[in-house]
């Protein structure tokens, strides 16, 4: 099991553009959470998907949207990119159904987004 | 609002010295507290959680509800402990993690 995988690894975009980041959860996991980690900061929660619906959302504008597919993989979309969106975007997966280790979040390696 | 504070950006110690990474939180209920670690060029991973009351790699952390603290301790630091450490809070099972800004631990010989 490769664990949580994310693509792409790095991405450079221009202000105003749109970007899509992808995440495949750890095998057996059904819940995906997205975090933004700016330089020198801890990860900040964006939103969480379960059963293809957004279940919880952090303090991020509507420019940030997501999707979860039937195979539990997920996408994070950011529209109208700003310079301040430059960050490492982390995906974490977990399971609500495990009898042990339930809800423990496993993190992917992240996607480094640079907005110029 | 829930908040996690890690007052030290950097903690430098010598090998064999005791280590204490501080974490304070603000939440009026009964949260779950975690320590995550990120070694160089590796992904963020769970180190320990307060409900397990376990020792991982020699590290322990005790939840002090009176002081709203969850400090991470190790009696004798090793060079391989050098990493970025994040304290995190979750106010309800299955909800989002709220992270502190992290502390870089540097252990030198």
Interface residues (C-beta under 8 A of the other chain):
Chain A: X3 X4 X31 X33 X35 X40 X41 X42 X43 X44 X45 X48 X56 X58 X90 X92 X94 X96 X102 X103 X104 X105 X106 X107 X108 X109 X110
Chain B: X4 X6 X43 X44 X45 X46 X86 X88 X90 X93 X94 X95 X96 X97 X98 X99 X100 X101 X102
